[in-house]
Amino acid sequence: MSRDPLKKSVRFEVFKRDSFTCQYCGHKAPDVVLEVDHITPVAAGGGNEILNLVTACKSCNSGKRDRLLSDTAAIDKRRQQLEDLEDRRTQLQMLHEWHLSLIDLDDQAVSMAESLWYESVGVEGYNWTDSARDEMRKVIKKYGFSESCDAIRDAADSVLRSPRSSDARVEVVSEWFWKIGSIAAVRRWDSEEPGVKRLLYIRGICRNRFRLINHHECIDTLRHAFSLGVGIEWMESTAKTCRSWTEWRSLMEDAIRTQESSGSEESNG
């Protein structure tokens, strides 16, 4: 039977599979010249399929001629490795398809959020831009679909309560859309630290009333006072009546010192 020449790519695949090692004597390239041998000789009907090919050094291949291997252990090992490789390829393909399905699920979640948003704000005929979809995809990834939908409803309620005229509805819708991520963050924070939502509202009052304000110091002061038992109604009233950031901060510090002193006396008593 005539022998069809092996393609260079097939030879390379066989060498890679066998780690560039002669399967008869164990010598490796470049110490020896490697060739591709037929397990079942061509003269006996063997073909060029990869399972019938094995790496052999030139010396072993020349000595083998057209005789079958008497010890097939090495060949059986190569066959098993090839089958394992095929299993890995199949699993990689399955993993790839799974990731594609996750991308599709992400897109579906964003589309559902988009539908909820426009239904909630009562605006028809609009679609999110690519940047808006990317923003919502980030929000959903960080807070989950359920919490993101809750934030969407809160933002939509704010749109509907807006005192701005109906002519400005589209602008109001756009403004509140970009606050959905912040709303989700506040909801998460409030669930982990009850009361913080009200404290953030008080910080908003301070931010709107005082020219010079350290936002981080403001919320830290409020949280500290709240943890000590300073009344939240009093803190809100103080924020609404103080004339400056300095005055508000001074009153808050006095309240904190009073609570700390009271707590110290109770522990000593």
C-alpha positions as CSV (number, residue, x, y, z in Angstrom):
1,M,0.0,0.0,0.0
2,S,1.4,3.4,-0.9
3,R,2.0,5.9,1.9
4,D,0.4,9.3,1.7
5,P,2.8,12.0,3.0
6,L,1.9,13.5,6.4
7,K,1.1,17.2,6.6
8,K,3.5,19.3,8.6
9,S,0.6,20.4,10.9
10,V,-0.2,16.8,11.7
11,R,3.4,16.0,12.5
12,F,3.5,19.0,14.8
13,E,0.3,17.9,16.6
14,V,1.7,14.4,17.2
15,F,5.0,15.9,18.5
16,K,3.1,18.2,20.9
17,R,0.8,15.4,22.1
18,D,3.8,13.2,22.9
19,S,5.8,16.1,24.4
20,F,8.5,15.8,21.7
21,T,9.6,12.5,23.2
22,C,10.3,9.2,21.5
23,Q,7.6,6.7,22.7
24,Y,10.0,3.7,22.3
25,C,13.2,4.8,24.0
26,G,12.2,8.0,25.8
27,H,14.8,10.2,24.2
28,K,13.7,13.8,23.6
29,A,14.4,16.5,21.0
30,P,16.8,18.1,20.3
31,D,19.0,15.2,21.5
32,V,17.5,13.0,18.8
33,V,15.8,13.6,15.5
34,L,12.1,12.8,15.8
35,E,9.9,11.3,13.2
36,V,6.2,10.3,13.1
37,D,5.7,6.5,13.1
38,H,2.6,4.5,12.2
39,I,1.4,2.2,15.1
40,T,-0.3,-0.1,12.6
41,P,2.1,-0.1,9.6
42,V,0.8,1.2,6.3
43,A,1.7,-2.2,4.8
44,A,-0.8,-3.7,7.3
45,G,-3.6,-1.2,6.5
46,G,-2.7,1.5,8.9
47,G,-3.7,5.1,8.0
48,N,-2.7,8.6,8.9
49,E,-5.3,9.2,11.5
50,I,-3.7,10.7,14.6
51,L,-4.6,7.8,16.8
52,N,-2.4,5.6,14.6
53,L,0.5,8.0,14.8
54,V,3.2,8.1,17.4
55,T,6.5,10.0,18.0
56,A,9.6,8.0,17.4
57,C,13.3,8.9,17.1
58,K,14.9,8.2,13.8
59,S,16.9,5.3,15.2
60,C,13.8,3.5,16.7
61,N,11.7,4.2,13.7
62,S,14.3,2.8,11.3
63,G,14.6,-0.4,13.4
64,K,10.9,-0.9,13.7
65,R,10.2,-1.1,10.0
66,D,6.7,-2.6,9.4
67,R,6.5,-4.7,12.6
68,L,3.7,-4.0,15.2
69,L,4.7,-3.0,18.7
70,S,4.9,-5.9,21.0
71,D,4.5,-3.6,24.1
72,T,1.6,-1.3,23.6
73,A,1.7,0.3,27.1
74,A,3.2,3.5,25.8
75,I,0.7,3.7,22.9
76,D,-2.2,3.0,25.2
77,K,-1.0,5.9,27.4
78,R,-0.8,8.2,24.4
79,R,-4.3,7.2,23.4
80,Q,-5.7,7.9,26.9
81,Q,-3.9,11.3,26.9
82,L,-5.5,12.1,23.5
83,E,-8.9,11.1,24.8
84,D,-8.4,13.3,27.9
85,L,-7.4,16.2,25.6
86,E,-10.5,15.8,23.6
87,D,-12.6,15.8,26.9
88,R,-10.8,19.0,27.9
89,R,-11.6,20.6,24.5
90,T,-15.2,19.6,24.9
91,Q,-15.4,21.1,28.4
92,L,-13.8,24.3,27.3
93,Q,-16.4,24.6,24.5
94,M,-19.1,24.0,27.1
95,L,-17.6,26.6,29.4
96,H,-17.4,29.1,26.5
97,E,-21.0,28.5,25.7
98,W,-21.9,29.0,29.4
99,H,-20.2,32.3,29.5
100,L,-22.0,33.4,26.3
101,S,-25.3,32.4,28.0
102,L,-24.3,34.6,31.0
103,I,-23.7,37.5,28.7
104,D,-27.1,36.9,27.2
105,L,-28.7,36.8,30.7
106,D,-26.9,40.1,31.6
107,D,-28.4,41.7,28.5
108,Q,-31.9,40.4,29.4
109,A,-31.6,41.8,32.9
110,V,-30.6,45.2,31.6
111,S,-33.5,45.1,29.1
112,M,-35.9,44.2,31.9
113,A,-34.6,47.0,34.0
114,E,-35.0,49.4,31.1
115,S,-38.6,48.4,30.7
116,L,-39.3,48.8,34.4
117,W,-37.7,52.2,34.4
118,Y,-39.7,53.7,31.5
119,E,-43.0,52.1,32.7
120,S,-42.4,53.5,36.2
121,V,-41.6,57.1,35.1
122,G,-44.5,57.0,32.5
123,V,-42.3,57.9,29.5
124,E,-42.7,56.1,26.2
125,G,-40.8,56.0,23.0
126,Y,-37.3,56.2,24.6
127,N,-34.5,53.7,24.9
128,W,-31.3,53.7,27.0
129,T,-28.1,54.7,25.3
130,D,-25.2,52.4,25.2
131,S,-23.6,54.3,28.1
132,A,-26.8,54.1,30.1
133,R,-27.0,50.3,29.5
134,D,-23.4,50.0,30.6
135,E,-24.2,51.9,33.8
136,M,-27.2,49.7,34.6
137,R,-25.1,46.6,33.9
138,K,-22.6,47.8,36.5
139,V,-25.3,48.6,39.1
140,I,-26.9,45.1,38.6
141,K,-23.5,43.4,38.9
142,K,-22.7,45.2,42.1
143,Y,-26.1,45.2,43.9
144,G,-28.0,42.4,42.2
145,F,-31.1,42.5,40.0
146,S,-33.6,42.7,42.9
147,E,-31.9,45.6,44.7
148,S,-31.4,47.4,41.5
149,C,-35.1,47.2,40.7
150,D,-35.9,48.6,44.1
151,A,-33.5,51.5,43.4
152,I,-35.2,52.1,40.0
153,R,-38.6,52.3,41.7
154,D,-37.3,54.8,44.3
155,A,-35.7,57.0,41.5
156,A,-39.0,56.8,39.5
157,D,-41.0,57.9,42.6
158,S,-38.7,60.9,42.8
159,V,-39.3,61.7,39.1
160,L,-43.0,61.6,39.7
161,R,-42.8,63.8,42.7
162,S,-40.7,66.4,41.0
163,P,-42.2,69.9,41.0
164,R,-40.7,70.7,37.6
165,S,-43.2,71.1,34.7
166,S,-44.1,68.3,32.4
167,D,-42.2,70.0,29.7
168,A,-39.0,69.1,31.6
169,R,-40.0,65.5,32.3
170,V,-37.4,64.0,30.0
171,E,-34.6,66.0,31.6
172,V,-35.8,65.0,35.1
173,V,-36.0,61.4,34.0
174,S,-32.4,61.5,32.8
175,E,-31.1,63.2,36.0
176,W,-32.7,60.6,38.3
177,F,-31.6,57.7,36.1
178,W,-27.9,58.6,36.8
179,K,-28.7,58.5,40.6
180,I,-30.0,54.9,40.6
181,G,-26.5,53.6,41.5
182,S,-26.3,56.0,44.4
183,I,-29.8,55.1,45.6
184,A,-28.9,51.4,45.5
185,A,-25.7,52.2,47.5
186,V,-27.7,54.1,50.1
187,R,-30.3,51.3,50.4
188,R,-27.6,48.7,50.9
189,W,-25.9,50.9,53.5
190,D,-29.1,51.5,55.3
191,S,-29.9,47.8,55.5
192,E,-26.5,47.2,57.0
193,E,-26.6,50.2,59.3
194,P,-30.2,51.1,60.1
195,G,-30.8,54.9,60.3
196,V,-28.0,55.9,58.0
197,K,-30.5,56.9,55.3
198,R,-31.9,59.6,57.6
199,L,-28.4,60.7,58.4
200,L,-27.6,61.1,54.7
201,Y,-30.8,63.2,54.4
202,I,-29.5,65.5,57.2
203,R,-26.1,65.7,55.5
204,G,-28.0,66.8,52.3
205,I,-29.6,69.6,54.3
206,C,-26.2,70.8,55.5
207,R,-24.8,70.6,52.0
208,N,-27.6,72.8,50.7
209,R,-27.5,75.3,53.5
210,F,-23.8,75.8,54.3
211,R,-21.2,77.1,51.9
212,L,-18.2,75.4,53.4
213,I,-18.7,71.8,54.4
214,N,-16.6,68.7,54.7
215,H,-19.0,66.0,53.4
216,H,-17.0,63.1,54.9
217,E,-16.6,64.8,58.3
218,C,-20.3,65.7,58.3
219,I,-21.6,62.1,57.8
220,D,-19.0,60.7,60.3
221,T,-20.1,63.3,62.9
222,L,-23.7,62.3,62.4
223,R,-23.0,58.6,62.6
224,H,-21.0,59.1,65.8
225,A,-23.7,61.2,67.4
226,F,-26.4,58.7,66.4
227,S,-24.4,55.8,67.8
228,L,-24.2,57.6,71.1
229,G,-27.9,58.2,71.2
230,V,-28.2,61.9,70.1
231,G,-31.7,62.4,68.9
232,I,-32.1,62.3,65.1
233,E,-34.9,64.8,65.2
234,W,-32.7,67.2,67.1
235,M,-29.9,66.7,64.6
236,E,-32.2,67.4,61.7
237,S,-33.7,70.5,63.4
238,T,-30.2,71.8,64.1
239,A,-29.2,71.4,60.5
240,K,-32.2,73.4,59.4
241,T,-31.7,76.3,61.9
242,C,-27.9,76.7,62.1
243,R,-26.5,79.6,60.0
244,S,-23.1,78.1,59.2
245,W,-21.1,74.9,59.0
246,T,-19.0,76.1,61.9
247,E,-22.0,76.7,64.1
248,W,-23.5,73.3,63.3
249,R,-20.3,71.4,63.9
250,S,-19.8,73.2,67.2
251,L,-23.3,72.2,68.4
252,M,-22.8,68.6,67.2
253,E,-19.5,68.3,69.1
254,D,-21.2,69.7,72.3
255,A,-23.9,67.1,71.9
256,I,-21.4,64.3,71.4
257,R,-19.4,65.4,74.5
258,T,-22.5,65.5,76.6
259,Q,-23.5,62.0,75.5
260,E,-20.0,60.6,76.1
261,S,-19.9,62.2,79.5
262,S,-23.3,60.9,80.4
263,G,-22.3,57.4,79.3
264,S,-19.1,57.6,81.4
265,E,-21.0,58.6,84.5
266,E,-23.5,55.8,84.1
267,S,-20.8,53.2,83.7
268,N,-19.0,54.5,86.8
269,G,-22.3,54.6,88.8
